[in-house]
Amino acid sequence: MDSQLIIDVRPKEVAMALLEDRKLVEFQREKSNSSCAVGDIYLGKVRKIMPGLNAAFVDIGSGQDAFLHYYDLGMEFGATENYLKMIAQGRNLPPLTKVAPGVALPREGKIENVLSAGQTLLVQVTKEPISTKGARLSTTLSLAGRSMVLFPFGNKVSVSKKISSKEEGKRLKSLIQSIKPEGFTVVIRTSAIGKKALELHAELNRLVNRWNDSVKKLPRAKAPALICAEPNRALSLLRDTFSAATYTEIAINDKDMYGAIKDYISTIAPDSTDIVSYYDNSKPIFDHYDVTRQVKSLFGRTVTYKGGAYLIIEKTEAMHVVDVNSGNRSRKSNAQEDTALDVNLSAAEELARQLRLRDMGGIIVVDFIDMNDPQHCKQLYDHMRALMKTDRAKHNILPLSKFCVMQITRQRVREATTEHTEETCPTCMGTGKMQASILLVEQIEKKVADLIENHNVRQCNLHVNPYVAAYLQRHEIFSPSEFSRWRKKYSRGLKLVEDQSIAFLDYKFYDKEGNDLDVFDD
């Protein structure tokens, strides 16, 4: 299976699309000014103790108090508290080997006996804010690398249970124990299999240095403060998924991001740097790789798949509900049970894709088409489990009920991805009434004249829907196209770009760096 990672960097957001055999399987958008990502470490301040919830609300500076449950205080809580106290007293960074572990917390303790309002804590985000809920926190701190995860305030080496070879597990554990500095626990990931000592030592040093560089902020930090930020989501995705055997291309339309990703690939897979490419074309990168069309077709309430069958996906406050419909398939076969099984098996394939694509979490209830044969129900259950093996999120699948309903729970660490696939008319704004479409060309020309004559913009890209672009470039028998006339009259630096993400009667102007020129609107 070939995998492509397409990264669209814009002034206000970064969008990432993961394609497998040209099919969109993961899609994420991240605001450029977004905060509170999973893995970020903060110096927080306790705002309020909630004995009834056995939890505390902590201010981490994100504008919304984060949630810290007693069970998330972790075994190293005492050590982190002693670490902060030593810094407060001496305003220097003590070595981790000098930090006392502290008293172990009782399993069924009370948070009011441990924390108090105004107390400062070192915390890490384990779940991003979702809807009205703030981020979820833990005091167990970790720094994730490709081959290992580093935990300060410990002194152990553990091997992932997914490493099935006992010999390889022993080799890796012995190797890490010989190079690991005191004061850290290391968990070895499956990506370490087959790695040599030099590679693992280099990665371990990078993680330790990252920790040391981050905690240097503590003596002068005033809560709330960000101490250690996770790499951008694109690098995090590569860290967890990259494989030279499957990735065939990583395309980025931003030079800074291109440089960062190329540098990262050169450290983990020097022989694969040639798969990283800089996309430098006026056509939007998502249009070039057919991402825009797939997003429009896959993120709606109704998703059509094999043979006219379709899924209806509804999101509620508590869960996602999926209804499987056979569409016109029921008319093509007299064998109702066989048809139901075929439709359900195909629905499971599309559902597994949708769970990853939309990053749906929590409880997912799926109403499959009724089947009477228990063997068919088991076949569908086994098929769904096999399909979900490639999903990195933790999940649990229950067998079908007698009503042919399947229940799935899937780890939720951030808000589910949503895309508005229905476009509101930019002229009528959803009222159903609009001015004559013939005036659109006149509006665009006035904007061109304003930018060039009043704001001295000599080079800009006009993004329009492909249908509008075709009209603007239409040549009549004895006269040039409308767009050619504009270039001759106003500026040769004006370029026309077909953009599938632009609504039919809408248009956008960008400068050559990709900045939105709507700032010049009156």
C-alpha positions in Angstrom: 0.0 0.0 0.0 1.4 3.4 -1.0 0.9 6.3 1.4 1.1 10.0 0.5 1.1 12.8 3.0 -0.1 16.1 1.5 0.3 19.2 3.7 -1.4 22.5 2.8 0.1 25.4 4.8 -1.9 28.6 4.8 -1.5 31.8 6.9 -4.2 30.9 9.4 -4.1 27.0 9.4 -2.3 23.9 8.4 -4.3 21.0 6.8 -2.9 17.5 6.4 -4.3 14.7 4.2 -3.1 11.1 4.4 -3.8 9.1 1.2 -3.5 5.4 0.9 -3.5 4.2 -2.7 -4.8 7.7 -3.6 -7.8 7.3 -1.2 -8.2 9.8 1.6 -8.0 8.0 5.0 -7.0 10.8 7.4 -7.7 14.5 7.3 -6.7 17.1 10.0 -6.9 20.8 10.2 -4.9 22.8 12.8 -5.2 26.5 13.4 -1.8 28.3 13.3 -2.6 29.9 16.7 -4.0 26.8 18.3 -2.9 25.9 21.7 -3.2 23.0 24.1 -2.1 20.2 21.9 -1.8 16.6 23.2 1.7 16.2 24.6 2.2 19.9 25.6 3.7 20.3 29.1 2.6 23.3 31.2 3.3 24.9 34.5 -0.3 25.3 35.7 -2.0 26.8 38.6 -4.9 25.0 40.5 -8.0 27.2 40.2 -10.6 25.2 42.0 -10.8 21.9 43.9 -14.0 19.8 43.2 -14.3 17.2 46.0 -17.5 15.8 44.4 -15.6 14.9 41.2 -12.4 14.1 43.1 -10.7 16.4 40.6 -9.3 19.9 40.2 -9.6 22.6 37.5 -6.2 23.9 36.5 -5.4 27.1 34.6 -2.8 26.5 31.9 -3.3 29.7 30.0 -5.5 28.3 27.2 -8.6 30.4 28.2 -10.5 27.4 29.4 -9.7 25.6 32.7 -8.3 22.1 32.2 -9.4 19.1 34.1 -7.1 17.0 36.4 -8.6 13.9 38.1 -7.0 12.4 41.2 -6.3 9.1 39.3 -4.2 11.2 36.8 -1.8 12.5 39.4 0.5 9.6 38.6 3.2 7.8 40.5 5.7 10.6 39.9 3.5 13.3 41.4 5.6 13.5 44.6 8.8 13.8 42.6 7.5 16.6 40.4 6.3 18.5 43.5 9.7 18.2 45.1 11.4 19.3 41.9 9.3 22.5 41.8 10.0 23.2 45.5 13.8 22.8 45.0 13.6 25.2 42.0 11.6 27.7 44.1 14.1 27.6 46.9 17.3 27.8 44.9 16.1 29.1 41.5 18.5 26.6 39.9 17.7 23.3 38.1 18.6 20.4 40.4 19.6 17.1 38.7 16.8 14.5 38.6 19.0 12.2 40.6 18.8 14.6 43.6 15.0 14.8 43.6 13.3 12.7 46.3 10.5 10.5 45.0 8.0 11.7 47.5 5.3 9.7 49.3 3.2 7.4 47.1 -0.4 8.5 46.8 -3.1 6.0 48.1 -5.1 4.4 45.3 -8.5 5.7 46.7 -7.3 9.0 48.1 -9.0 12.4 48.0 -7.7 15.2 45.8 -8.4 17.8 48.5 -5.8 16.1 50.7 -3.2 16.5 48.0 -3.9 19.8 46.1 -5.0 23.2 47.1 -6.1 26.3 45.2 -3.2 28.4 44.0 -0.8 25.5 43.9 1.5 25.2 40.9 1.9 21.9 39.0 3.8 20.4 36.1 1.1 18.9 33.9 0.8 17.4 30.4 -2.2 17.5 28.1 -3.6 14.0 27.4 -6.8 15.1 25.7 -7.5 18.4 23.8 -10.5 20.6 24.6 -13.7 19.1 23.1 -16.8 21.2 22.8 -17.4 22.9 26.1 -15.0 20.6 28.0 -11.5 21.8 28.8 -8.3 19.8 28.2 -7.6 16.7 30.2 -4.4 16.7 32.2 -1.9 14.3 33.8 1.1 14.9 36.0 2.9 11.9 34.4 5.2 13.7 32.0 6.6 12.1 28.9 8.4 13.0 25.7 7.6 10.8 22.7 10.2 9.9 20.1 10.0 7.5 17.2 11.7 4.5 18.8 11.1 5.3 22.5 9.2 7.4 25.0 11.1 9.2 27.8 9.7 9.7 31.2 11.5 12.0 33.7 11.5 11.2 37.4 12.0 7.4 37.1 14.8 4.9 36.5 13.4 1.9 34.5 13.5 0.4 31.0 10.4 -1.2 29.6 9.6 -2.9 26.3 6.4 -2.5 24.4 4.1 -5.5 24.6 3.8 -5.3 20.8 7.4 -6.4 20.4 6.7 -10.2 20.1 10.3 -11.4 19.8 11.7 -12.0 23.2 15.3 -12.0 21.9 14.8 -8.6 20.3 13.1 -7.3 23.4 16.0 -8.4 25.6 18.6 -6.9 23.2 16.8 -3.5 23.1 16.3 -3.5 26.9 19.9 -4.3 27.6 21.1 -1.7 25.1 19.0 1.1 26.5 20.0 0.3 30.1 23.6 0.7 29.1 23.2 4.2 27.6 20.2 5.6 29.6 21.1 8.5 32.0 19.9 8.3 35.6 16.6 9.9 36.6 14.7 8.8 33.5 12.4 5.9 32.6 12.4 4.7 28.9 9.7 2.7 27.2 10.9 1.1 23.9 8.5 1.3 21.0 8.0 -1.1 18.1 9.8 1.2 15.8 13.1 0.4 17.6 13.1 -3.2 16.3 16.3 -3.7 14.3 17.8 -0.3 15.2 21.5 -0.1 16.0 22.9 1.3 19.2 24.1 4.5 17.5 20.7 5.4 16.2 19.0 4.7 19.5 21.6 6.6 21.4 21.2 9.6 19.2 17.4 9.6 19.6 17.7 9.2 23.4 20.1 12.2 23.5 17.7 14.3 21.5 14.8 13.5 23.9 17.0 14.2 27.0 18.3 17.5 25.5 14.7 18.5 24.7 13.7 17.9 28.3 16.7 19.9 29.6 16.1 22.8 27.2 12.4 22.9 28.3 12.9 22.9 32.0 15.4 25.7 31.8 12.3 27.9 31.6 11.0 26.9 35.0 13.2 29.1 37.3 11.8 32.2 35.6 8.3 30.9 34.6 5.2 32.2 36.2 2.1 30.0 36.0 0.4 29.5 33.7 3.2 29.0 31.2 4.0 26.6 28.4 7.1 24.7 29.2 7.4 22.2 26.4 5.4 22.2 23.2 4.8 19.1 21.0 6.2 19.3 17.5 3.6 20.4 14.9 1.0 17.9 14.1 2.6 17.0 10.8 5.8 15.9 12.5 3.8 14.1 15.2 2.0 12.1 12.4 5.3 11.2 10.8 6.8 10.2 14.1 4.0 7.7 14.7 3.3 6.5 11.2 6.4 6.9 9.0 7.7 3.9 7.2 10.1 4.0 4.3 8.5 0.9 3.0 5.0 2.5 2.5 5.5 6.3 2.2 6.0 7.2 -1.4 5.6 10.9 -1.2 5.3 13.8 1.2 4.3 17.0 -0.5 4.3 20.4 1.2 3.5 23.9 -0.2 5.5 25.9 2.4 9.3 26.2 2.3 9.7 26.4 6.1 7.5 23.3 6.7 9.3 21.6 3.9 12.7 22.2 5.5 11.5 21.1 8.9 10.1 17.8 7.6 13.1 17.1 5.3 15.4 17.6 8.3 13.3 15.3 10.4 13.2 12.5 7.7 17.0 12.9 7.3 17.5 12.0 11.0 15.2 9.0 11.1 15.5 7.6 7.5 18.4 9.3 5.6 17.8 7.2 2.5 14.2 8.4 2.2 14.7 12.2 2.0 14.0 12.2 -1.8 10.3 11.4 -1.1 9.9 14.9 0.5 9.0 17.4 -2.2 8.2 21.1 -2.2 5.0 21.9 -4.2 5.4 25.2 -6.0 2.4 25.6 -8.3 -0.4 28.2 -8.6 -3.0 25.4 -8.5 -4.0 24.6 -4.9 -2.1 21.5 -3.6 -5.3 19.8 -2.5 -6.8 20.2 -5.9 -3.7 18.8 -7.6 -3.9 15.6 -5.4 -7.7 15.3 -5.6 -8.1 15.9 -1.9 -10.7 18.7 -2.1 -13.1 16.5 -4.1 -12.7 13.6 -1.7 -13.3 15.9 1.3 -16.5 17.2 -0.3 -17.8 13.7 -1.0 -16.7 12.0 2.3 -17.6 14.5 5.0 -21.3 14.9 4.4 -24.1 13.5 6.5 -24.6 10.9 3.7 -21.7 8.8 2.4 -22.2 6.7 -0.6 -20.1 3.6 -1.1 -20.2 0.3 -3.2 -23.1 -0.3 -5.5 -25.3 2.6 -4.4 -25.4 1.7 -0.7 -24.8 4.5 1.7 -24.1 5.4 5.3 -25.9 8.2 7.3 -23.7 9.6 10.0 -25.2 11.7 12.8 -23.3 13.3 15.7 -25.0 13.8 19.0 -23.6 15.2 22.3 -23.0 11.7 23.7 -22.2 9.6 20.6 -22.0 9.1 16.9 -24.8 7.1 15.3 -24.4 5.4 11.9 -27.2 3.9 9.8 -26.4 1.5 7.0 -28.7 1.6 4.0 -28.7 -0.7 1.0 -30.0 1.9 -1.5 -30.8 0.3 -4.8 -28.9 -2.9 -4.0 -32.1 -4.5 -2.6 -33.6 -4.5 -6.1 -30.8 -6.4 -7.7 -31.0 -9.7 -5.8 -33.6 -12.0 -4.6 -31.3 -13.5 -1.9 -32.1 -11.0 0.8 -29.7 -12.5 3.4 -26.8 -12.6 1.0 -27.5 -9.0 -0.1 -27.6 -7.9 3.5 -24.2 -9.6 4.3 -22.6 -8.1 1.2 -23.9 -4.6 1.9 -22.8 -4.9 5.6 -19.3 -6.1 4.8 -18.8 -3.2 2.4 -20.3 -0.8 5.0 -17.8 -2.0 7.6 -14.9 -1.1 5.2 -16.3 2.4 4.6 -17.0 2.8 8.4 -13.4 1.9 9.3 -12.2 4.5 6.9 -14.7 7.1 8.2 -13.6 6.6 11.8 -10.0 7.4 10.9 -10.9 10.1 8.5 -13.2 12.1 10.9 -11.3 11.0 14.0 -14.6 9.9 15.5 -14.2 9.1 19.2 -16.3 8.1 22.2 -19.2 5.7 21.6 -20.2 4.8 18.0 -23.4 2.9 17.5 -23.9 1.3 14.0 -27.2 0.0 12.8 -26.4 -2.6 10.2 -29.0 -4.2 7.9 -30.7 -7.1 9.8 -29.3 -10.6 9.2 -30.8 -13.8 10.5 -27.8 -16.1 10.1 -25.6 -16.1 13.3 -22.6 -17.1 11.1 -23.1 -14.0 9.0 -23.2 -11.8 12.1 -19.9 -13.4 13.3 -18.4 -12.9 9.9 -19.2 -9.2 10.0 -17.9 -8.8 13.5 -14.6 -10.5 12.6 -14.3 -8.5 9.4 -14.8 -5.2 11.4 -12.1 -6.2 13.9 -9.7 -7.0 11.1 -10.3 -3.7 9.4 -9.7 -1.8 12.6 -6.3 -3.3 13.3 -4.6 -0.5 11.3 -6.3 2.2 13.4 -3.8 3.7 15.8 -6.5 4.9 18.2 -7.4 2.6 21.1 -10.8 1.0 20.4 -13.1 -1.8 21.5 -15.7 -3.5 19.3 -18.6 -5.5 20.7 -20.4 -8.3 18.8 -23.7 -7.5 17.1 -26.8 -7.5 19.2 -29.9 -9.4 18.1 -31.1 -6.2 16.4 -27.9 -6.2 14.3 -26.5 -3.2 16.2 -22.7 -2.9 16.7 -21.2 -0.8 19.5 -17.7 0.6 19.2 -15.7 2.7 21.6 -12.8 4.6 20.2 -10.2 6.8 22.0 -11.0 10.5 21.7 -8.1 12.9 22.3 -9.3 15.8 20.2 -12.4 17.2 18.6 -13.7 15.1 15.7 -12.8 16.5 12.3 -15.8 18.2 10.6 -16.0 19.7 7.2 -18.9 21.8 5.8 -19.6 20.1 2.5 -22.7 22.1 1.7 -21.9 25.5 0.4 -23.9 28.7 1.2 -24.4 30.9 -1.8 -22.0 33.8 -1.3 -24.5 36.2 -3.0 -27.8 35.3 -1.4 -26.2 34.0 1.9 -28.7 31.2 2.1 -31.9 33.4 1.6 -32.6 31.8 -1.8 -32.5 35.2 -3.6 -29.5 36.6 -5.4 -28.5 39.4 -7.7 -28.0 38.7 -11.3 -25.0 36.5 -11.9 -24.0 38.6 -14.8 -22.9 41.2 -12.3 -20.3 38.9 -10.8 -17.7 39.7 -13.5 -18.2 43.4 -12.9 -17.7 42.9 -9.2 -14.5 41.0 -9.7 -13.1 43.7 -12.1 -13.9 46.4 -9.6 -11.9 44.5 -7.0 -9.0 44.0 -9.4 -9.0 47.8 -10.2 -9.2 48.6 -6.5 -6.2 46.4 -5.5 -4.0 47.6 -8.3 -4.9 51.2 -8.5 -5.6 52.1 -4.9 -3.5 49.6 -3.0 -0.6 49.2 -5.4 -0.8 45.4 -5.5 1.0 44.6 -8.8 1.0 40.8 -8.4 -1.9 38.7 -7.1 -3.7 35.5 -7.7 -7.4 35.4 -8.4 -9.0 32.2 -7.1 -12.4 31.3 -8.6 -14.5 28.2 -9.1 -13.4 26.2 -12.2 -16.7 27.0 -14.0 -16.2 30.8 -13.5 -12.5 30.4 -14.6 -13.7 28.8 -17.8 -16.1 31.7 -18.4 -13.4 34.3 -17.7 -11.0 32.7 -20.1 -13.6 32.2 -22.9 -12.5 33.7 -26.2 -15.1 35.2 -28.5 -14.5 35.1 -32.3 -13.3 38.7 -32.6 -12.3 39.7 -29.1 -10.0 38.4 -26.3 -11.2 36.8 -23.1 -12.4 38.9 -20.2 -9.4 37.8 -18.1 -6.9 38.7 -20.9 -8.5 42.2 -21.1 -8.0 42.7 -17.4 -4.3 41.7 -17.6 -3.8 44.1 -20.4 -5.7 46.9 -18.7 -4.5 46.6 -15.1 -1.4 44.4 -14.6 0.4 41.5 -16.2 1.0 40.2 -12.6 -2.6 39.1 -12.3 -3.0 35.3 -12.5 -6.2 33.2 -12.6 -6.3 30.1 -10.4 -9.0 27.4 -10.6 -9.9 26.4 -7.0 -12.4 23.7 -6.3 -12.8 24.8 -2.7 -14.2 28.2 -3.9 -18.1 28.3 -4.1 -19.6 28.8 -7.5 -20.2 32.6 -7.3 -17.4 33.4 -4.9 -13.8 34.6 -5.4 -10.7 35.2 -3.4 -7.5 37.3 -4.0 -4.1 36.2 -2.6 -0.7 37.7 -3.0 2.3 35.7 -4.2 3.1 34.6 -0.6 -0.5 33.2 -0.2 -1.7 36.0 2.1 -5.4 36.8 1.8 -6.0 40.3 0.3 -9.4 40.7 1.7 -7.8 42.9 4.3 -8.1 45.7 1.7 -11.9 45.4 1.7 -13.6 48.7 2.6 
